[in-house]
Amino acid sequence: MAKKTKISNGDLTALFYERIRASSGCPVGIHLAIVPNKTYGWTALMNPTQRDKHPVFAKRFDALLAELRETYDLAGS
C-alpha cells in the first residue's frame, strides 16, 4: 500500500469541494463535513436532505470519497 499524503481538514474540504463542483450534475449549495473516523481515518458527510434529493449525485460523492481516502490522511490524526 502506498503512503498517504497528510492533509489538513480545511485543505481536504477545499479539495473535496473543488472536485465535486467539477463533476457533472453537482447541485448548487452542497454542504459537506470532513470528520475523523476510527475505521477509515476520516469521512465526508453530505447533508441527508441533499443526499435524498440528489441520489445520483450522492453516488458520485461516495465514489469521490473512496478515491480521496486512498490518497489522503488527515494531518494530526
N, C-alpha and C positions, 0 to 999 in steps of 0.2 A: 504494500500500500504506500502510495506517495505521501510525503509530508504535506500537511495542510498549511495554508497561509493564515497567520494570525491577523485578525481584523477587528477594529473596534465596533461596538454596537451601532454607533452613528454612521460609520462608513459602510457597514453591511446593509443598513437600512437604505442609505442613499443608493448603493449598488442595486439592491432589490428593486427600488422604485424605478431606477433608470432602465433596468431590464424589462420590468412589466409594462412600462409605458411604451417601450419599443415593440412589444408584441401586438399582433393584430387583435382587435376587438377588446382592448383594455377600456373598461368603463371609466368614466370621469369620477374622481373623488374616492378612489380606492383607499381604504385605511388598512394599515398593517402594523404589527408589532413584532419585533425580534426579541425573543425571551430565551434565557438559558433553559436547557432540557437535560435531565440526567442521562437519558438513553442516547441522544444524538449530539449532545453538547449545546445545541441551540435549535430553535424552531422559529418559524414565522407564522403568525396568526393573522388571518383575514377576518374582517368583520362578518359575523354569521349571517346577518341580513343580506349583505352584499354577496356572500357565498351562495345563498339560496336564490337570490335574484339573477345571478350570472353563473350558472353551473358549468358552462363550457369554459369560461374564463377561470373558474375555480380549479379546474383540472390543469390548465396551463400554469396557474400559480403553484400548484402542488408539484408539477414537473420541474419548475424553476427552483423550488425549494430543494428538491432532491439533488438537482445539478449543483447548486451552490454549496450544499452540505458536503459534497465530495471534495470541494476545493478549499473551503474556509472554516476556520475555528474562531470562536470569539476570543479576543485577547483578554487575558485576565481570568479565564475560566479553567 
